[in-house]
Amino acid sequence: MVREEFGTRLRSLRERAGISQAHLAIRSGVDQDDISRWERNLVTPKVATAERLADILGVTAVELLTGRPDYSPRPALRLTADNFADHLPTKFAMSLVRGFVVPTDGIDVDDWVVDELLAWVELQNERSPGVQYEMSRLVAAVLLRRLASER
């Protein structure tokens, strides 16, 4: 299998992003002639420059330089009832239990309020490229019970 050369990949990514050579040059702090030479596969940029280009083009430097997606797994962070507030705001979770009458035996792990909190945690995962939050149904129920008792 023949791999695409760096310059061809750079041009393709630049065009996909809808950015001209001049605009890319300005945003990356290089001369437009450098962009042209790179795209014609005459030379390749320094790694630091490639990292700036990749950031502007919305890809990783690994993907720009090698053509292979960088599938570095995000570190997992297991949320507990004790550390939740250290990592995510409790405002949404508090809003879930506002007006919620907690049964004397606690919040059931299959309750809708637990589903809502876990769906919100998943949404935070999509918004947080640096970490993957994990939370069990039981921990979510305990956290919501604690928050309900604080109101």
For each residue, the residues with C-beta under 8 A, 3 or more apart:
1:
2:
3: 67
4: 8 9 12 67
5: 8 9 41
6: 9 10 38 41 44 64 65
7: 10 11 38 39 40 41 42 44
8: 4 5 11 12 39 41
9: 4 5 6 12 13 64 67
10: 6 7 13 14 35 38 39 53 57 64
11: 7 8 14 15 39
12: 4 8 9 15 16
13: 9 10 16 17 57 59 64
14: 10 11 17 19 20 21 24 35 39 57
15: 11 12 18 19
16: 12 13 57
17: 13 14 56 57 58
18: 15
19: 14 15 23 24 27 56 57
20: 14 23 24
21: 14 24 25 32 35 36 39
22: 25 26 32
23: 19 20 26 27
24: 14 19 20 21 27 28 35 53 56 57
25: 21 22 28 30 31 32 34 35
26: 22 23 29
27: 19 23 24 56
28: 24 25 35 49 52 53 56
29: 26 52
30: 25 34 35 45 49
31: 25 34 35
32: 21 22 25 35 36
33: 36 37
34: 25 30 31 37 38 45
35: 10 14 21 24 25 28 30 31 32 38 39
36: 21 32 33 39 40
37: 33 34 40 42 43
38: 6 7 10 34 35 41 42 43 44 45
39: 7 8 10 11 14 21 35 36
40: 7 36 37
41: 5 6 7 8 38
42: 7 37 38
43: 37 38
44: 6 7 38 50
45: 30 34 38 49 50 53
46: 49 50
47: 50 51 61 65
48: 51 52
49: 28 30 45 46 52 53
50: 44 45 46 47 53 54 61 64 65
51: 47 48 54 55 61
52: 28 29 48 49 55 56
53: 10 24 28 45 49 50 56 57 64
54: 50 51 57 59 60 61 63 64 65
55: 51 52 58
56: 17 19 24 27 28 52 53
57: 10 13 14 16 17 19 24 53 54 64
58: 17 55
59: 13 54 63 64
60: 54 63 64 69 70
61: 47 50 51 54 64 65 70
62: 65 66 68 69 70
63: 54 59 60 66 67 68 69 70
64: 6 9 10 13 50 53 54 57 59 60 61
65: 6 47 50 54 61 62
66: 62 63
67: 3 4 9 63
68: 62 63
69: 60 62 63
70: 60 61 62 63
71:
72:
73: 132
74: 129 130 131 132
75: 130 131 132
76: 131 132 133 134
77: 87 131 132 133 134
78: 134 135
79: 83 84 87 88 121 133 134 135 139
80: 83 84 139
81: 84 139 142 143 146
82:
83: 79 80 86 87
84: 79 80 81 87 88 90 93 135 143
85: 88 89 90
86: 83
87: 77 79 83 84 131 133
88: 79 84 85 121 124 133
89: 85 92
90: 84 85 93 94 147
91: 94 95
92: 89 95 96 117 120
93: 84 90 96 97 117 120 143 144 147
94: 90 91 97 98 147 151
95: 91 92 98
96: 92 93 100 113 116 117 144 147
97: 93 94 100 102 113 144 147 148 151
98: 94 95 151
99:
100: 96 97 113 144 148
101:
102: 97 106 107 145 148 149
103: 106 107 108
104:
105:
106: 102 103 141 142 145
107: 102 103 111 113 114 141 142 144 145 148
108: 103 111 114 141
109: 114 137 138 140 141
110: 114 137
111: 107 108 114 115 141
112: 115 116
113: 96 97 100 107 116 117 144
114: 107 108 109 110 111 117 118 137 140 141 144
115: 111 112 118 119
116: 96 112 113 119 120
117: 92 93 96 113 114 120 121 135 140 143 144
118: 114 115 121 122 135 137 140
119: 115 116 122 123
120: 92 93 116 117 123 124
121: 79 88 117 118 124 125 133 135 140
122: 118 119 125 126
123: 119 120 126 127
124: 88 120 121 127 128 133
125: 121 122 128 132 133
126: 122 123
127: 123 124
128: 124 125 131 133
129: 74
130: 74 75
131: 74 75 76 77 87 128
132: 73 74 75 76 77 125
133: 76 77 79 87 88 121 124 125 128
134: 76 77 78 79
135: 78 79 84 117 118 121 139 140
136: 139 140
137: 109 110 114 118 140 141
138: 109 141 142
139: 79 80 81 135 136 142 143
140: 109 114 117 118 121 135 136 137 143 144
141: 106 107 108 109 111 114 137 138 144 145
142: 81 106 107 138 139 145 146
143: 81 84 93 117 139 140 146 147
144: 93 96 97 100 107 113 114 117 140 141 147 148
145: 102 106 107 141 142 148 149
146: 81 142 143 149 150
147: 90 93 94 96 97 143 144 150 151
148: 97 100 102 107 144 145 151
149: 102 145 146
150: 146 147
151: 94 97 98 147 148
